[in-house]
Amino acid sequence: MVRPHAARRAARFFVERFQGKSLYAVKANPSPALLRELWDGGITHYDVASIAEVRLVAETLPGATLCFMHPVKAEEAIREAYVDHGVRTFSLDSIEELEKIVRATGEATDLTLCVRLRVPSDHAKLSLASKFGAAQDEAKALLMAARQAADALGICFHVGSQAMSPAAYLQAMAYVRAAIVGAAVTVDVIDVGGGFPSIYPGMDPAPLEAYFDAIHDAFEALPVSYSAELWAEPGRALSAEYASLLVRVERRRDDELYINDGAYGALYDAAHVAWRFPVALVRERESNAKLVPFSFYGPTCDDADHMAGPFLLPADIGPGDYIEIGMLGAYGCAMRTGFNGFTAGETVTVTDEPMASAYVEAPVERKRLSNVVTL
Ligand SMILES: *Cc1c(COP(=O)(O)O)cnc(C)c1O
């Protein structure tokens, strides 16, 4: 079930309150319908990570500005992005990647090059700290070399996904300051990446304004050029509330429910990183039974297709009942496979509120939220 109004609301929130540019990180959910909603909500810049994402956004939103923010790219992908799709912004975290970009663009002089720094993921639920990013002792040489090749020089980082405290960004900004001071280069763009949280059972982060305030203050205090731009790359925060999943219970075995989507479908995170999503029984007549914990099995013939939860649902739930699983707009639909023949079902547009929202002041629809577990 998709909720276009929730995506537009999230987009407007970032556009109006984040004092900089918000690039939507397309990998969180590349649905063309969502891309159009975000565009209508005012998002003009898109963080793409593969040539397929470049092509998709270029085709769906011809007016969009694309930024190729994967620090390890195929040379032919860089060339096609630059030559055929007008991409001018690229990230990198090594001299080899810088050389690749310079070669693939024919030594272009109109590039915005963003050096990705490695920063801790201490405050995030999903770490992005080990794979990418120049370490502190590598940053100086890389920033100086990128400065030579760039029209505009940027510094970017990612604090990890679902950062539970604004302190994550303050910690990262201290790394940025040290890198700028160490390299003594003029920096034109500070890109604080993604990591902005959504609301899930047992995860109740500070309001997004607190994140924005912390970032704005830290940005103002950096030794950057007076015209320097502030960017962010929200993925989860712009897409989580956009979609939820309606599944059917096919079998019950004690406190285990066999449902018709799972680890190879939209519930990858529920299975593989034990992410807890909000759930609600969807039945014509509401159940008065008390809520008890269940785990889920997905539809494939594979033990790993298991979501431990616990998911709190009425004790009288059984085969034929439907369950709404919320907040799956980010890293849900995007992760689906067709393994074992279980593919996506229908998509329907609904107009009610998502099961939780970071963008409405009052708690949304109490009746449903009573089913959201808080630990
Ligand atoms: C995944 C990713 C994002 C989006 O992160 P969220 O935690 O979903 O906001 C942004 N930038 C880069 C480079 C990423 O890899």
The ligand as a Tripos MOL2 file, in Angstrom:
@<TRIPOS>MOLECULE
LIG
   15    15     1     0     0
SMALL
NO_CHARGES

@<TRIPOS>ATOM
      1 C1         22.4310    4.5310    1.6100 C.3       1 LIG1
      2 C2         23.0140    5.8760    1.4020 C.ar      1 LIG1
      3 C3         22.2680    7.0300    1.7270 C.ar      1 LIG1
      4 C4         20.9040    6.9770    2.3780 C.3       1 LIG1
      5 O1         21.0060    6.6070    3.7120 O.3       1 LIG1
      6 P1         19.7350    6.5950    4.6930 P.3       1 LIG1
      7 O2         20.2730    6.0570    5.9570 O.co2     1 LIG1
      8 O3         18.7010    5.7500    4.0670 O.co2     1 LIG1
      9 O4         19.2790    8.0220    4.8210 O.co2     1 LIG1
     10 C5         22.8310    8.2630    1.4620 C.ar      1 LIG1
     11 N1         24.0690    8.3640    0.9150 N.ar      1 LIG1
     12 C6         24.8120    7.2910    0.5900 C.ar      1 LIG1
     13 C7         26.1410    7.4930   -0.0120 C.3       1 LIG1
     14 C8         24.3160    6.0120    0.8370 C.ar      1 LIG1
     15 O5         25.0490    4.9390    0.5410 O.3       1 LIG1
@<TRIPOS>BOND
     1     1     2 1
     2     2     3 ar
     3     2    14 ar
     4     3     4 1
     5     3    10 ar
     6     4     5 1
     7     5     6 1
     8     6     7 2
     9     6     8 1
    10     6     9 1
    11    10    11 ar
    12    11    12 ar
    13    12    13 1
    14    12    14 ar
    15    14    15 1
@<TRIPOS>SUBSTRUCTURE
     1 LIG1         1 GROUP 0 **** ****
